[in-house]
Amino acid sequence: MPFCELFIPVDSSTTEDNLSKLLISCFDLGYDRVVLSQTDNLRASNSNSSSAKKKKQKISETELVKTASSWTCPKRFVARMPDIIIQRCRSTNRKFRLYSRINVIVHDNQSLHYLKRAEVQQHFDIISLQPASRDILLYLLSSTTIQHELLVLDPSDAELLPFPTKLMRATAERGVTFELIYSNALRDSFERRNLLAFGRSLATNIFKHGQSIVFSSNAKNPLQIRSPYDMMEIGQLFGFNQEISRKLVDQNPMDVLARSFSRKQTVQGTAWLETATDEKEEATTAKPFIATETILL
């Protein structure tokens, strides 16, 4: 089964030379699927309306009315495959694919309706949500209105612990996978302790069989990327055996890609939507979707 790297950050300042180095490193380390992720913040208002501040300043109710921010979905990043990867794929008959992703850092629950837009749901292969606080994490675990594949658990935010066991299990049953970021742990001892705490909490209390957990690098340079076999070793530090640790880096990420395909191309996983190629047929046609069919991911 192919190995997947689900989080290579890109933005408007990303240069083609730096991105090529990252992609070549992923290719050399054994990854066959790489996801280019764009990160954006989602806020309902630019103003701070905490209750304590209201009492201190004694602001009238008319001054406390929020003006919703007009959040716009970022344009999809267009990347060019490095020539050396194309040449190696042709010589070795290896398949290497790129995917798009939007990672939305959620600061409040009043602006999540923006993520229901068609431009968000259809323009990106993967949608991930990253809670900015523990309260937002609890809300996202309870919410069933937003379709997304990943929920990011950043070890740099130790306030997310302890994890709500029942809510996380229920969220995993709905098809959401929890993502652990490891790049910061490579250069900071505090981050390493948090990563181990996050992983052990997930492994011992919530997902003892390794389901619904994936690793991602969020690497901005090639030195922050580790091979899939190194990630298996980290999984064993969490308490998983070798078989389950391998599942975290090959089967679980491929399940994320399969669920993203289902969100974009099917209706409730039962009908596969395709655009008609005949000029006379302008509408979108639908045909039954068989789960056992081979999906090229």
C-alpha positions in Angstrom: 0.0 0.0 0.0 1.4 3.5 -0.9 2.8 5.8 1.8 1.2 9.2 2.2 2.5 12.6 3.4 -0.6 14.6 4.2 0.8 18.0 5.2 3.3 19.9 3.1 2.6 23.6 3.7 2.3 26.0 0.7 1.2 29.6 0.4 1.7 32.6 -1.9 5.3 33.0 -0.8 6.3 29.4 -1.6 8.9 29.2 -4.3 9.1 26.6 -7.0 12.7 25.7 -6.0 11.9 25.1 -2.3 8.7 23.1 -3.1 10.7 21.0 -5.6 13.2 20.1 -2.9 10.4 19.1 -0.5 8.7 16.9 -3.2 12.0 15.3 -4.2 12.7 14.5 -0.5 9.3 12.9 -0.1 9.9 10.9 -3.2 13.3 9.7 -2.1 12.0 8.8 1.4 9.4 6.5 -0.1 6.2 8.6 -0.1 3.9 8.0 -3.1 1.1 10.5 -2.3 1.9 14.0 -1.1 -0.8 16.6 -0.1 0.0 20.3 -0.5 -1.8 22.2 2.3 -2.9 25.8 2.5 -3.6 27.2 5.9 -6.1 30.0 6.7 -7.7 31.4 9.8 -11.4 31.6 10.2 -12.9 34.2 12.5 -16.4 35.6 12.9 -15.3 39.0 13.9 -12.2 41.1 14.3 -13.3 42.4 17.6 -12.9 40.7 21.0 -16.1 40.3 22.9 -15.2 38.5 26.0 -17.6 38.8 28.9 -14.9 40.2 31.3 -14.0 42.9 28.9 -17.7 43.9 28.5 -18.1 44.4 32.3 -14.9 46.4 32.7 -15.6 48.8 29.9 -19.4 48.9 30.3 -20.0 49.0 26.6 -23.6 49.4 25.5 -25.4 46.6 23.7 -25.4 48.5 20.4 -21.6 48.7 20.5 -21.3 45.0 21.1 -23.0 43.9 17.8 -20.6 41.9 15.8 -20.0 42.4 12.1 -19.3 39.0 10.5 -16.1 38.9 8.5 -16.4 38.1 4.8 -14.1 35.1 4.7 -13.1 34.2 1.3 -11.8 30.8 0.3 -8.1 30.9 -0.8 -7.4 29.9 -4.4 -6.1 26.5 -4.9 -2.3 26.3 -5.1 -1.1 25.1 -8.5 2.2 23.2 -8.3 4.4 21.8 -11.0 5.8 18.3 -10.7 9.6 18.3 -10.7 11.1 16.9 -13.9 13.4 14.6 -12.0 10.4 12.9 -10.3 8.7 12.5 -13.7 11.8 10.9 -15.2 12.2 8.5 -12.2 8.5 7.5 -12.4 8.8 6.7 -16.1 11.9 4.6 -15.6 10.7 2.7 -12.5 6.9 2.6 -13.4 6.2 4.2 -10.0 3.1 6.3 -9.4 3.6 9.6 -7.5 0.5 11.9 -7.1 -0.1 15.4 -5.6 -3.3 16.4 -3.8 -4.6 19.7 -2.5 -5.8 20.5 1.0 -7.1 23.5 2.9 -6.4 23.6 6.7 -8.7 26.0 8.4 -7.7 27.2 11.9 -11.1 27.7 13.6 -11.2 30.4 16.3 -15.0 30.4 16.9 -18.1 28.5 16.0 -20.1 31.4 14.5 -18.4 31.3 11.1 -18.3 27.6 10.2 -21.1 28.1 7.7 -18.5 29.5 5.3 -17.0 26.0 5.0 -20.3 24.7 3.5 -19.7 26.6 0.3 -19.3 24.7 -2.9 -15.9 26.3 -3.6 -14.5 24.9 -0.4 -16.0 21.5 -0.7 -15.2 20.9 -4.3 -11.9 22.9 -5.0 -9.8 21.0 -2.4 -9.2 17.2 -2.2 -8.9 17.3 1.6 -10.5 19.6 4.2 -9.0 19.7 7.7 -10.0 21.8 10.7 -7.6 22.8 13.4 -9.2 24.1 16.7 -7.6 27.2 18.2 -8.7 26.3 21.8 -10.1 23.4 23.8 -13.6 24.8 23.7 -13.5 24.9 19.9 -12.2 21.3 19.9 -15.2 20.2 21.9 -17.6 22.0 19.6 -16.0 20.5 16.4 -16.3 17.0 17.9 -20.0 17.5 18.6 -20.8 19.2 15.3 -22.0 17.1 12.4 -22.8 19.9 9.9 -19.3 20.4 8.3 -17.9 17.8 6.0 -14.2 17.4 6.6 -11.7 14.5 6.6 -9.1 15.6 9.2 -9.1 17.2 12.7 -5.6 18.5 13.5 -4.2 18.0 17.0 -1.2 20.3 17.2 1.1 19.1 20.1 2.2 22.7 20.6 -1.1 23.4 22.2 -1.0 21.4 25.5 -4.4 22.8 26.6 -6.1 20.3 24.3 -5.4 17.6 26.9 -7.1 15.6 28.3 -9.0 14.4 25.3 -12.7 13.7 25.5 -12.8 9.9 24.9 -16.4 9.4 24.0 -16.7 12.4 21.7 -13.5 11.5 19.8 -14.7 7.9 19.3 -18.1 9.1 18.1 -16.4 11.6 15.7 -14.1 8.8 14.4 -17.2 6.7 13.6 -18.4 9.5 11.4 -15.3 9.2 9.3 -13.1 11.9 10.7 -9.4 11.1 11.3 -7.2 12.8 13.9 -3.8 14.1 12.7 -0.7 14.5 14.8 2.0 17.0 13.6 5.6 16.0 14.4 7.9 18.6 12.7 8.1 20.9 15.8 9.0 17.9 18.0 12.2 17.4 16.0 13.8 20.6 17.3 12.2 21.2 20.7 12.2 19.0 23.8 8.9 20.5 25.1 7.2 19.7 21.8 8.6 16.1 22.0 7.0 15.6 25.4 3.7 16.9 24.1 3.8 14.7 21.1 4.4 11.6 23.2 1.6 12.7 25.6 -0.8 13.2 22.8 0.1 9.9 21.2 0.0 7.8 24.4 -3.4 9.4 25.3 -4.8 8.4 21.9 -3.2 4.9 22.0 -4.1 3.8 25.5 -7.4 5.5 26.1 -9.2 6.0 22.8 -7.9 4.2 19.7 -6.1 1.1 21.0 -6.1 -0.5 17.5 -4.6 2.5 15.8 -7.8 3.5 13.9 -8.4 7.1 12.9 -4.8 8.4 13.6 -2.3 9.7 11.1 1.1 11.4 11.2 2.0 14.5 9.2 5.1 16.6 9.0 4.1 20.2 8.2 7.7 20.4 7.0 8.9 23.7 5.6 12.3 22.3 4.6 13.5 18.8 3.7 15.3 18.3 7.0 11.9 18.2 8.8 10.6 15.2 6.9 11.0 11.7 8.2 10.6 8.4 6.3 7.5 6.2 6.8 9.7 3.7 8.7 10.8 6.4 11.1 7.2 7.2 11.7 6.5 3.5 12.5 9.1 3.8 15.2 7.3 6.8 16.7 4.0 4.8 16.7 5.8 2.1 18.7 6.8 4.7 21.3 3.1 5.4 21.7 2.5 1.8 22.7 1.4 0.3 19.3 2.9 -2.9 17.9 4.7 -3.0 14.6 1.6 -3.9 12.6 -0.6 -1.1 14.0 2.3 1.4 13.6 2.5 0.6 9.9 -1.3 1.1 9.7 -0.8 4.7 10.9 1.4 5.6 7.9 -0.2 3.6 5.0 -3.7 2.4 5.5 -5.1 5.3 7.6 -3.9 8.0 5.2 -5.3 6.1 2.2 -8.6 5.9 4.0 -8.5 9.7 4.3 -8.0 10.0 0.5 -10.9 7.6 -0.1 -13.2 9.5 2.1 -12.3 12.8 0.4 -13.1 11.1 -2.9 -16.5 10.1 -1.5 -17.2 13.6 -0.4 -16.4 15.2 -3.7 -17.6 12.6 -6.2 -20.5 10.7 -4.6 -23.8 11.5 -3.0 -23.8 9.8 0.4 -21.5 7.2 -1.0 -24.2 5.7 -3.3 -24.1 7.7 -6.5 -21.0 8.6 -8.5 -21.4 12.0 -10.2 -19.6 12.7 -13.5 -19.8 15.5 -16.0 -21.2 14.4 -19.3 -18.7 14.5 -22.1 -21.3 14.6 -24.9 -21.9 18.1 -26.1 -25.7 17.4 -26.2 -25.7 16.5 -22.5 -24.8 19.5 -20.5 -26.1 18.3 -17.1 -24.2 16.2 -14.7 -25.0 12.5 -14.9 -25.2 10.1 -12.0 -24.6 6.4 -11.9 -24.6 3.9 -9.1 -21.4 3.8 -7.1 -20.0 0.3 -6.2 -17.7 0.4 -3.2 -15.7 -2.5 -4.4 -14.6 -0.7 -7.6 -11.0 0.3 -7.9 -10.5 4.0 -7.1 -7.3 5.6 -8.5 -6.1 7.6 -5.5 
